[in-house]
Amino acid sequence: MPTEISGSTGVNKIQDGTVVDADINSSAAIAGSKLVMPSGSVLQVKETILTNSTAVVISAGSGQTDALSLAITPSSSSSKILVLVHIGYYKRGSGTASSGYTIMRDSTQIEGTDAYFHYADSAHSNWWYSQNYHVLDSPNTTSSITYKWRFSNSGSDSIGAQAASKMTLMEIAG
């Protein structure tokens, strides 16, 4: 209920500028930008998922390719971005496959290695494997940034990132 200030009446109701829940009408619309979330609060979540039509295959020895890519615009330069990736790999055939990965923020590598660490030899045809990756990044920006999960293959068989592989980005208040 608004307080009318006229002359000396009502002035004593204005105390220290604090507003309590009871002072706010239940239908009031308060802009999210006016709220201060405590450190560690999740401010926004974005996700991308590979489907059967977007699954990514990398040919034998063809270097690196981006399997997942997702943009986010942090609301504060003190925010952190939690990058969560779940990948299902597969190799078809009787040759070898050897894969490595990196997680990129735009053109900067923030996690992973170009080294090949998942290996399937010729005794393992039709090989499937899943892995989870995560990194907490401090991009120090309020501009749009793009995170990418990139993988590579140095074997003689093609490998792929299969459907249901996904990347989730969470902006965490700093």
C-alpha positions as CSV (number, residue, x, y, z in Angstrom):
1,M,0.0,0.0,0.0
2,P,1.6,3.3,-1.0
3,T,2.3,5.9,1.7
4,E,1.1,9.4,0.9
5,I,3.4,12.0,2.3
6,S,1.7,15.3,3.0
7,G,3.0,17.8,5.5
8,S,4.0,16.1,8.7
9,T,1.7,13.0,8.3
10,G,3.3,9.9,6.9
11,V,6.9,11.2,6.9
12,N,7.6,9.1,10.0
13,K,6.7,5.9,8.0
14,I,9.8,6.4,5.8
15,Q,12.5,4.8,8.0
16,D,15.8,3.8,6.4
17,G,14.9,3.1,2.8
18,T,14.6,-0.6,3.3
19,V,11.8,-2.4,1.6
20,V,10.5,-5.7,3.1
21,D,8.5,-8.4,1.4
22,A,5.2,-7.1,2.9
23,D,5.8,-3.8,1.1
24,I,5.8,-5.4,-2.4
25,N,2.5,-6.1,-4.1
26,S,2.3,-9.7,-5.2
27,S,1.8,-8.6,-8.8
28,A,4.8,-6.3,-8.9
29,A,7.3,-7.0,-11.6
30,I,10.9,-6.6,-10.5
31,A,13.6,-6.7,-13.2
32,G,16.1,-9.5,-12.8
33,S,18.9,-6.9,-13.3
34,K,17.8,-5.3,-10.1
35,L,18.4,-8.4,-8.1
36,V,21.7,-9.2,-6.5
37,M,22.3,-13.0,-6.5
38,P,24.8,-14.4,-4.0
39,S,28.1,-15.8,-5.1
40,G,27.7,-19.3,-6.4
41,S,24.2,-18.8,-7.7
42,V,23.3,-20.2,-11.1
43,L,22.4,-17.2,-13.3
44,Q,21.7,-19.0,-16.6
45,V,21.9,-22.4,-18.2
46,K,22.3,-23.3,-21.9
47,E,22.5,-26.7,-23.5
48,T,23.1,-28.3,-26.9
49,I,22.6,-31.9,-27.8
50,L,23.9,-33.9,-30.8
51,T,21.1,-35.7,-32.6
52,N,21.2,-38.5,-35.2
53,S,21.3,-35.9,-37.9
54,T,24.1,-33.8,-36.2
55,A,26.4,-36.6,-35.0
56,V,30.0,-35.8,-36.0
57,V,32.3,-38.3,-37.6
58,I,36.1,-37.7,-38.0
59,S,37.9,-39.7,-40.6
60,A,41.1,-41.5,-39.9
61,G,44.1,-39.2,-39.4
62,S,42.1,-36.0,-40.4
63,G,43.1,-33.9,-37.4
64,Q,40.6,-32.1,-35.2
65,T,36.9,-31.2,-35.6
66,D,34.4,-29.3,-33.4
67,A,31.7,-31.7,-32.3
68,L,29.8,-29.4,-29.9
69,S,29.6,-25.6,-29.9
70,L,27.5,-23.3,-27.7
71,A,27.5,-19.5,-27.1
72,I,26.8,-17.7,-23.9
73,T,26.8,-14.0,-22.8
74,P,27.8,-13.6,-19.1
75,S,25.8,-11.0,-17.2
76,S,28.9,-10.0,-15.2
77,S,32.6,-10.0,-15.8
78,S,33.0,-11.7,-12.4
79,S,30.9,-14.6,-13.4
80,K,32.4,-18.1,-14.0
81,I,31.2,-20.5,-16.6
82,L,30.8,-24.2,-15.7
83,V,31.3,-26.2,-18.9
84,L,29.9,-29.8,-18.7
85,V,30.3,-32.2,-21.6
86,H,29.1,-35.7,-22.0
87,I,30.4,-37.5,-25.1
88,G,29.6,-40.9,-26.6
89,Y,32.4,-42.1,-28.9
90,Y,32.2,-44.9,-31.4
91,K,34.6,-46.6,-33.8
92,R,33.4,-48.8,-36.6
93,G,35.6,-51.2,-38.3
94,S,38.6,-53.5,-37.5
95,G,41.4,-50.9,-37.7
96,T,42.7,-48.6,-34.9
97,A,41.3,-45.4,-33.5
98,S,43.0,-43.0,-31.2
99,S,41.3,-39.8,-30.0
100,G,42.1,-36.7,-28.0
101,Y,40.0,-33.7,-27.0
102,T,40.2,-30.1,-26.1
103,I,37.6,-27.6,-24.7
104,M,37.9,-24.2,-26.2
105,R,36.7,-20.7,-25.2
106,D,36.6,-19.0,-28.6
107,S,40.1,-19.7,-29.9
108,T,41.7,-20.3,-26.4
109,Q,42.2,-23.9,-25.2
110,I,41.0,-24.1,-21.6
111,E,41.1,-27.9,-21.0
112,G,42.3,-31.1,-22.6
113,T,45.2,-32.0,-24.7
114,D,46.0,-32.7,-28.3
115,A,47.6,-36.0,-27.1
116,Y,45.7,-39.1,-28.0
117,F,44.5,-41.0,-25.0
118,H,41.5,-43.1,-26.0
119,Y,42.8,-46.0,-28.0
120,A,41.0,-48.9,-29.6
121,D,43.1,-51.5,-31.5
122,S,42.1,-53.8,-34.3
123,A,40.9,-56.4,-31.9
124,H,38.2,-54.0,-30.8
125,S,35.8,-53.5,-33.8
126,N,32.6,-51.6,-33.3
127,W,33.9,-49.9,-30.1
128,W,31.7,-47.6,-28.0
129,Y,32.9,-45.4,-25.2
130,S,31.5,-42.5,-23.2
131,Q,33.2,-39.9,-21.2
132,N,32.3,-36.8,-19.1
133,Y,34.4,-33.6,-19.0
134,H,34.1,-30.5,-17.0
135,V,35.9,-27.2,-16.4
136,L,35.1,-24.1,-14.4
137,D,36.2,-21.1,-16.5
138,S,36.7,-17.4,-15.6
139,P,36.2,-15.6,-18.9
140,N,36.2,-12.1,-17.4
141,T,33.9,-10.6,-20.0
142,T,30.3,-9.6,-20.6
143,S,30.6,-10.2,-24.4
144,S,29.3,-13.3,-26.1
145,I,31.7,-16.2,-26.0
146,T,31.6,-19.6,-27.7
147,Y,32.7,-22.8,-26.0
148,K,33.6,-25.8,-28.2
149,W,34.4,-29.4,-27.5
150,R,36.8,-30.5,-30.2
151,F,38.2,-34.0,-30.8
152,S,40.8,-35.6,-33.0
153,N,41.7,-39.0,-34.5
154,S,45.0,-40.4,-35.4
155,G,44.0,-44.0,-36.1
156,S,43.2,-45.9,-39.3
157,D,39.4,-46.1,-38.7
158,S,36.9,-43.3,-38.4
159,I,35.5,-42.4,-35.0
160,G,32.5,-40.3,-34.1
161,A,30.7,-38.4,-31.4
162,Q,27.3,-40.0,-31.3
163,A,23.7,-38.8,-30.8
164,A,22.8,-37.7,-27.2
165,S,26.3,-36.3,-26.7
166,K,25.8,-32.8,-25.1
167,M,27.3,-29.7,-23.7
168,T,25.8,-27.7,-20.9
169,L,27.0,-24.2,-19.9
170,M,26.1,-22.7,-16.5
171,E,26.8,-19.1,-15.6
172,I,27.8,-18.9,-11.9
173,A,27.7,-15.6,-10.0
174,G,31.1,-14.5,-8.9
